[in-house]
Structures are given as structure tokens and as C-alpha cells.
């Protein structure tokens, strides 16, 4: 029997539409029911490719006995964290404050007016590892609600007061460069043996690597570059990279990147494409471009909708087993490839009869010194076999912010390879956004089943603006920079805190929740506030408009004060800061008529602030031909007709 999730569009909510739990989506009807019936609200937050969300669903939400207790004593609400990042952000902060940790599924117990009094993440069906059984927890809370109702309400009020006080704490200025302090942190935590930072679980965190590479470039520091390179090579070799279908999983469960959490997310792959392209442009090593192109191939093969939008994620589980889709036995390999090529492939990719992961095998190249080992035909055979072996769940909703990241990544890759396929993929994604997720200046954060969501958040405007800037960098088409200006200005209008600085996650006048968070930490995805700092820096450098200089400096100052305690957690901000303090060349190209933008762009540096102007009194043509005006740090070269000018001044 279906519950009230049956008419939703979120793949995560639809996964629970047939549960015996009488789930509600986040809506006033649910909270009004809780008020009228004097029941606590159970809020469960997750996403469709979340492994532990699946486990808790199978153990508890599909269980009749558990459902009976939830239905009798609680009003139960399901939220997709990717469609409602505001709800996720607020209650994740509560969960972390109360428990010292967080994760998904997130389990929140609260009053009908959205005030939490208990929080946690996954609760097992039976008590283990120090975690209470979910059924026992439900019975305890139901009993406490009945017997100690006033105390629970007081507890909720106290939590709200604490969260509001925490939110209002200002950052403090500390001496020293945040970028240099971040470098010290990364250097201390770098794993010189296996790459990455700290110990398992190891997340790729591509924006950290992008920061390290930019810092290494600006300071001419090969040791910092080596940290980024070691990490990029190790994750390319490891099982975190899918050697059969390409693309990257979320993180490694071990120190050496063999065993991943097999879930694949669009945003990780977008940011990793950018990191590998950057490494290629810095070192000229083809393995980095090859990795970026293979990752793009995965996205275009498996994660792209017919009309150009990019899907959100692929599950870690198949047939109820994590990683089953991605692993092979030795017999499978030899059956498909034959003994000769099969054993050769197995030796190259560490596939044994005993297995390297729970009795089966994750293909990897961790024991190889050569990543260009061939086997293209064999990989294609295994890929075709694997696609038909087990079903893999696809989260096919399309998120505006993640699509913007991938559009930017495809544009970035195009500028390194000049393969038109990548530029077309970026353009199709932006066209999809314009058609399905945009009405005038109003954006919408998600699209599924022919419908878009009702609102957008700071991240949507921030990443979309960044994608438009990146597309301008690749095409020199002024339409993109003009749109970037418009949506950047709209983000300021909607989300800016004009009194204290920074940007709210929701519209500044939003009061649906007890607080409107300002996210500043760069987690798996850079924060909207960091991306806005980057956008303002780039907008000023490209347009030379004073308003963007003021916005850039204001946002950098606001964010820097919040990054002082742990600057290594704010690397997107640090990228913006480095670009502001040491901008690349500014190149003004004076042309007589419409230029061949592809030819023109190929002749210019990969990272530069470029503008194209028609013949003007400010930028006259030299000898009647295309003329290049190049400046850096208030020093300019003489105008020239040759694009082969000295690349740094």
C-alpha cells in the first residue's frame, strides 16, 4: 500500500513510497497533523544511492512491527538531502552538535514546530556496536513524549538557543597567510607512501588538489606539486577508479585506495576531471589527460540524459551487495577473455583466485609502474558483460548545481584537448538548465519526471555562474559572461547578508526553519560562499567593473575570518584568494571582425583573463591586423600581432 510519497519526483522518496511507514514528504500537512495529534515528528534524511540508507530501510522501514510503532506514535517525514540542502544543513548541524558526528541516513526527532530534541544517524534493527536498536529507541522516545513532554520541549528550546548562538559566533583574524597555513597542514598530514592526506577513509577532495597545484605554480614549489601528483596517480591506479567503465567512486575505505565505497557521484567526477586537467597542463604528462578523458567518457556513456542533462549518482549496491556490480572472479575473467588474454589481464589488474576483496576482485593497477598497459579490447568486453550481469541503480534526477560543475569540467577538458565533444556536452547541459531549471532569473535546484523543484539555493546560483564564466573562458563568447553577470547579481540580491557579510543558503528573508545557515566549509563540494568569492574575483578580472572588485574583496574578507581556525577546510576560498592576489595575464584581443574563436583560444594561455574587443580607440589595431594587449601586475607588453608573446611578465 502506497504512502504519501507516491506522487513525489525524488528517486529517494520514491524508493520509500511502498514502505508500510506512513511517510510524508516535508510539508505543512505533516507538521499540522503532529500538532493536532500531539505527536513528535520523526525526520529521516538521506539520498537514493546511500548504502546505509538502504540498510536502515530494509531493516526498519520495510518492517511491519517498526512501521506500526512509527505510525501510532510519530508523524514520519522523508527528505532527499540533495533536493533540500537547507533542511539537511540545519539538522546536520544539530546532529553534529548533539552527537559529535553526522552522516546519512540522518534521524531527527523533533516537535511539530520543527525544533529538534534528539538526533542520530543510522540505527540498527538490533542493538550492536554501542548503538541502540531502532525499535527500542522509538519506544523510549514515545514513552518520554508521554511522560516527560515538558522536559522534551525544554530540551528542544535549549538546542535551538545553542544553535543560534553558535551560528552568530564571528570568526577571528589570526596572523599569517591562510594559504601558507593550509600548506603546512597538508604537508604534515600527507601520506608519502600511498598519497592522499590523513588515514582511511580517504576522500579525493579534488578542490584540495587544485589548491595545491595552483599554490605550487604560483610559488614554483615542486614539493607541493609532488603531493598532488602522488595522490592523483595513486587514485588512478587504485580500485577507487573504475578500470572497466571508468569514473571514480566516492572514497577509499583503506589507506592505499584499493577498496572504495563503490557509489559514484556526479560532483566527484566533475571536480576530478578539473584536477587531472590541471595536472596535465602543469606537467604535460599524458596520463592525466587520459584519466580526465576516460572519466568524461564514463559521464557521457552512463550519466547523461538524452536531452543533455547529467544524472546525479550510481549506487554502490547491486543485488543487495555493496560492490557486487564492480567485482570479478578469476573464472569470470578467463571465461570472457579466454585463458591466454584472461590470465594476462588478471596478472596486470591484480585479479587472483583468492581475491583481493572479500573473496572476489577489484581490478586495480596498484602493483604496476606503467599505467599505459593496453587491454582496450578486453576492457570493452568486460564492460559489455558487466552491464548485463547485475542491475545498478541510477539516481536519474538532475541537479542544477552538480550539472553546472560537470558543464564547467567538460569545458575545462575541452580547453586542454580541443575535442569538440566535450564543449558540446557542456553546451547541452547549459541548454538543459535554461530549458528546464530556469524561468527568467529564477532557478530551480532539481528536475525529475518532467517536473522541476519549487526553489533554488545559493549553491545553484554560485555554481551556475561559475559554469558560465568557465564557458566564456573556453569560447570567448560574450553571451556567457553577460549571463554570469546577471546571475551573479541575482545571487547578491537573493542571498546576501548585507549587514554581516557572506551569503545565506536560502533566500535572505526565508524563515521556514529556525535558522538560515551560511555554509562556509568546503566539504565534498566547495561551499556556495567559497564559489561566490571565486566568481567575484573572476568577474572583476574579466570585466574590470569596480562593483565586482568591491564584492570580491568583501567576500574574501568575510570568508578569510572564518577560515583562520582550519584553512585547509576552505581550499576553494584559498584558490579565489590566490587568483585575486596574483591574477593571470590580462589579454585584450583587438579584432577587425568576428574572430575564429576556436583558433584564437588555442593560441592563448590556458589560464588567462581574456577579452575580445572590436577595433577601438582604446585598443587600436596594429597594422590593421588582430592585435594582442598583454598586462600582468600593472605591467604591459608592447602591443603585438603575434599570439606567441612571452607567456608571463
C-alpha positions, -999 to +999 in steps of 0.1 A: +000+000+000+015+033-011+021+062+014+022+099+007+055+098-011+039+081-042+034+114-060+069+128-054+096+130-081+127+124-059+141+089-066+150+087-029+114+094-018+100+071-044+122+042-030+101+046+002+067+051-014+057+014-008+070+012+028+044+003+055+056+035+073+031+063+066+057+087+053+050+123+044+072+145+023+083+177+040+050+197+040+028+217+063+002+189+063+026+167+082+035+193+109-001+202+113-010+165+119+017+163+145+003+194+162-033+183+162-024+148+174+003+159+198+029+136+184+066+140+179+080+142+143+105+116+131+125+132+103+147+108+081+171+124+057+191+105+030+196+101-007+189+074-032+224+059-036+232+059+001+243+024+013+234+028+050+201+044+040+193+012+021+203-009+051+181+010+075+152+009+050+155-029+047+159-035+085+134-010+098+112+010+073+101-022+055+094-039+088+057-040+098+064-040+135+086-009+133+061+008+109+033+002+134+052+020+162+061+049+139+026+052+126+010+050+160+033+073+180+050+096+154+045+116+122+072+104+099+088+127+072+112+117+045+136+143+029+160+139+000+191+158+011+201+166-024+167+183-032+165+201+002+201+210+012+187+236+035+169+211+057+199+188+056+223+216+065+203+228+095+196+194+110+231+180+102+244+209+123+221+198+151+232+162+148+269+171+149+263+194+179+245+167+198+265+136+189+299+149+177+293+133+142+270+131+113+261+112+082+233+096+063+207+084+069+201+112+094+175+106+121+160+136+138+132+136+164+115+170+168+084+189+177+056+199+154+072+234+151+105+219+138+125+221+170+148+190+174+153+173+208+171+141+197+194+133+168+215+105+153+223+087+120+218+050+113+202+030+140+203-009+136+174-031+139+191-049+168+215-032+193+251-035+184+285-016+184+271+006+212+242+017+191+206+012+204+182-008+185+158+014+165+127-002+179+140+003+215+148+040+207+113+045+192+096+030+223+118+051+247+111+084+229+073+076+226+073+069+264+093+101+272+070+122+250+040+108+270+055+111+305+081+139+302+066+160+275+075+194+291+111+183+296+115+174+259+101+207+249+126+225+272+154+204+257+143+214+222+142+251+231+177+247+246+191+231+215+176+259+193+191+286+215+225+268+214+224+265+176+215+302+172+244+313+195+268+290+176+256+305+143+262+340+155+299+334+166+322+355+145+355+343+131+387+358+144+416+372+125+449+355+132+484+364+119+498+347+089+486+337+054+458+312+054+472+297+022+506+291+039+489+277+070+469+253+048+500+242+031+516+234+065+485+214+074+486+194+042+523+188+044+520+174+079+491+151+070+504+140+036+507+102+032+540+100+012+537+062+008+502+060-007+492+096-015+463+115+000+461+131+034+455+115+068+443+079+071+413+060+058+386+067+049+403+088+022+382+112+001+397+125-031+387+162-023+398+174-057+395+211-048+423+205-022+445+192-050+435+221-073+446+245-045+479+226-040+487+228-078+478+265-080+500+273-050+528+252-064+525+270-097+525+305-082+554+298-058+573+275-081+574+248-054+579+213-068+574+196-034+538+208-032+531+197-067+545+162-059+519+158-031+491+165-056+507+143-083+513+113-059+476+115-049+463+117-085+485+088-096+475+066-067+438+071-071+441+065-108+459+032-101+435+021-073+401+005-072+386+039-064+389+044-102+367+020-122+392+004-146+363-012-166+337+015-170+359+045-159+349+072-135+356+075-097+338+062-066+332+084-036+361+075-013+386+048-003+379+026+027+416+019+031+448+039+031+460+028-004+429+034-024+421-003-033+387-007-018+363+021-025+328+029-012+316+020-047+289+047-050+297+072-079+287+108-076+285+134-104+302+161-084+333+140-075+338+131-112+334+168-123+359+181-098+384+152-105+382+160-143+393+195-134+421+183-111+435+159-138+433+186-165+452+210-142+479+184-136+482+177-173+486+214-181+512+218-154+533+187-162+524+178-198+521+141-186+495+124-208+483+100-181+465+130-165+447+139-197+439+103-204+423+099-169+403+131-174+391+119-208+382+084-195+362+100-167+344+122-192+337+090-213+320+074-183+299+105-178+289+106-215+282+069-216+263+064-184+254+096-167+240+118-195+203+121-203+191+120-239+185+158-237+218+167-223+213+169-185+237+149-162+223+124-138+232+126-101+247+092-090+250+055-093+245+032-064+272+012-045+248-018-042+235-043-066+215-074-057+217-061-022+255-064-020+279-034-020+303-035-049+289-067-065+285-049-098+321-039-100+340-070-088+350-101-108+362-137-100+392-150-119+370-176-136+347-148-150+377-131-165+391-162-182+356-173-193+350-139-211+385-133-224+398-168-228+427-183-209+455-165-227+444-129-226+424-136-195+454-146-174+474-117-188+446-093-179+443-108-145+480-105-138+480-069-149+449-059-129+456-079-097+429-105-101+436-137-083+417-169-074+417-159-037+406-124-045+417-090-032+383-081-017+360-104+003+368-134-019+364-116-052+384-090-071+385-052-076+405-045-108+434-022-100+469-012-111+484-006-077+512-030-083+520-016-118+545+011-126+531+015-161+495+028-165+496+026-203+492-012-204+467-015-232+439-042-229+414-018-246+396-046-264+394-068-232+381-039-212+354-033-237+344-070-235+343-069-197+323-036-198+296-051-220+295-083-199+293-063-166+264-041-179+242-071-184+253-091-153+236-071-125+213-041-123+228-010-109+205+017-095+208+051-112+197+083-094+185+100-126+174+133-111+192+163-125+206+188-100+214+223-112+245+228-091+260+194-099+252+199-136+269+232-136+300+216-121+301+190-148+294+216-176+324+235-162+345+204-161+337+195-197+345+230-208+378+228-188+386+195-205+378+209-239+403+237-234+430+211-227+421+187-256+401+209-280+379+178-286+346+194-296+327+165-280+334+180-245+324+215-254+291+202-270+284+182-238+289+214-217+267+234-240+239+208-240+239+207-202+236+245-200+208+244-226+191+218-205+193+241-175+179+271-194+150+250-207+141+230-176+156+247-145+153+284-153+125+309-156+139+344-161+162+349-132+145+322-110+165+290-109+152+256-096+176+231-080+163+198-093+145+182-122+129+147-124+100+131-142+093+162-163+090+185-132+114+209-116+115+217-079+100+248-063+131+267-054+168+271-056+196+277-032+228+297-031+248+268-045+227+267-076+233+303-084+270+301-074+279+270-094+258+281-124+276+314-125+309+296-123+299+274-152+290+304-173+324+320-165+342+288-175+322+286-208+333+321-216+369+311-209+366+283-235+345+301-262+352+338-257+315+343-264+304+374-245+269+359-241+283+337-213+299+365-194+269+386-197+247+358-182+273+353-155+270+389-145+232+387-144+230+356-122+258+368-100+239+400-094+207+380-087+226+358-062+236+390-043+200+402-044+185+370-031+211+356-006+234+383+006+236+392+043+240+429+038+247+436+075+272+410+085+286+398+051+285+364+034+256+346+018+227+326+033+220+292+019+183+301+014+168+335+003+178+360+029+141+365+040+135+328+044+121+318+078+108+283+072+134+268+096+147+281+129+179+293+112+191+301+077+226+287+075+256+303+059+278+274+048+314+283+045+333+250+049+345+232+017+334+196+023+330+171-005+317+200-025+330+236-022+306+258-003+284+283-021+302+311-002+336+300-014+324+297-050+308+332-048+343+346-037+358+329-068+331+342-090+335+378-079+373+376-084+369+362-119+341+387-128+363+416-117+393+403-137+372+397-168+350+428-168+372+453-148+340+466-132+345+483-098+314+467-083+329+432-087+362+443-071+343+455-040+322+423-039+353+402-043+372+420-015+342+420+008+336+383+003+372+373+007+374+393+039+343+377+053+354+342+044+390+346+055+379+355+090+360+321+091+389+301+076+415+310+101+409+281+125+414+255+098+422+270+064+428+235+049+390+231+051+385+262+028+405+255-003+381+269-028+383+301-009+421+299-010+420+294-048+400+326-051+424+344-028+455+332-047+439+343-080+430+377-065+464+383-052+483+370-082+460+371-112+470+356-145+477+377-176+451+400-188+449+397-225+428+420-246+425+409-282+416+437-307+399+423-338+386+438-370+356+414-374+341+383-358+371+361-350+375+324-353+372+319-315+385+283-315+417+293-334+420+324-312+415+305-280+440+278-289+467+304-294+463+319-259+474+306-224+452+280-207+447+303-177+443+339-186+418+367-183+408+373-219+385+398-236+379+404-272+371+439-285+363+453-319+388+479-332+386+508-308+404+540-299+414+523-266+427+492-283+436+501-319+447+475-344+484+473-352+490+474-389+453+467-394+455+431-380+444+413-349+464+428-320+472+414-286+475+437-255+490+417-226+493+430-190+501+415-156+505+432-122+502+467-138+530+459-163+522+457-200+540+443-230+540+464-262+510+455-284+518+428-309+502+410-339+517+376-328+500+354-302+534+339-294+541+367-269+561+359-237+535+340-215+545+355-182+556+390-173 
